[in-house]
Amino acid sequence: MRILIVDDEEKICLLLREFLSQRGYEVHYTLDSGRVGRMLERNNFDVVITDLKMQPVDGMELLKFIKKKYPETYVIIMTAFGTVKNAVQAMKEGAFDYLVKPFSLDELEISLKKIEDKIKLEWENKNLREGIARKYGEMIGKSEKINEIKELIIKVAPMDTTVLITGETGTGKELVARKIHEMSPRSPKPFVAVNISAFPDTLIESELFGYEKGAFTGASSPKPGLFEIADGGTLFIDEIGELSKPLQAKLLRVLQDRKITRLGSTREIELDVRIICATNRNLEKEVAAGNFREDLYYRIAVFPIHLPPLRERIEDIPLLVEHILRRLGHKRGIEDDALSKLMSYDWPGNVRELENVLERAMILSGGEIIKEEHVLLKQVKEDINIPKNMSLEELEKNLIIKALQESGGNRKKAAELLGISRKMLYTRLKKYNLE
């Protein structure tokens, strides 16, 4: 548990830090109450222990700020000017406890133990909710390809084998990784996910491996990396194909030695982490092109699982639609014509796109049964060979004619095909005498 002490008397801060550090807490302190906002922004503190009478920001003001901006952070107020009125006000503003100086250190420890119990209970409840959600959101489908993937998950889950999950964006790669973790002996331990493409190279190294205080500008305190956080559990590295060459070498070393070194440190930390990777790239081609290390590829691809795109398992769409609509709280169902429209689409965005389309359809239906006109799909445009010397107006006119032909003269559908409003289509029809 991480604790921040705020008091303008340094001897109080040092006394509390020594006492709490000996009991296994990670403790930081500041004599300047004006710095607390910046410290909370940069670090996740579970508890703030603050004096009441301070400058430039007093404890009550600090309490209000913390409970507004960081409501999950617990606050303990301590003061030498204890009154019933102050205590009542502090508790009303959200303080967890109110200690009058001089208080016994045992009294503080009891208060912190209560906070630990509450955090643990909240964590267990959160995990219970997430567990139910994951069970409810497990892999939906009965197609041959989905059944094969389920079999592969059952076989590899009990092992510590490194898994590489491949497939297009939106096919559910993280869902498969979570199912492997949940069905493994590591399930009581953390499942930690990181998407490489979400971070610049300058940040991903510190995110993965952590850093020591002073490792770089802004590193005011040590921070464990995701490998350490996942110790005993599973680290899911999504978009592994985006990893830079230097970090590929570092990851290879971790897979070989099962040790990491934080930035700014020379001390090696031994780890027990299962690695599951995912990518939407063809890593064999990336290896051939020299963009991905061959030795790392063979390390992560010990047990490959390929997820088929939605267009290759159309028979699963009715089950997916039923599941997604139930999860969204839609109880009125969907018409057969609307379902047929969904099953005839190419789904470049896969299951993720299907979820978005259904959520939009549910809104457009006003909570009633979803009809064909409520299902709005992005049409994949065919490659167009533009004849030489064709003007922009002639090209636009030809596209409108083509859309009307494909929609059987239905102007509403033609507008959807073109990605424009019906009003805009009517304006263009009038302009080109196509009414």
PyMOL commands that set and color helices and strands:
alter all, ss='L'
color gray80, all
select helices_A, chain A and resi 10-22+33-42+59-69+84-92+105-136+144-156+173-182+196-198+201-209+226-229+240-242+245-257+283-288+294-300+310-312+314-328+336-343+350-364+372-374+392-406+411-418+422-431
alter helices_A, ss='H'
color red, helices_A
select strands_A, chain A and resi 2-6+26-30+47-51+74-79+97-100+163-166+191-195+210-211+223-224+234-238+259-261+268-270+274-279+303-306
alter strands_A, ss='S'
color yellow, strands_A
deselect
rebuild
show_as cartoon
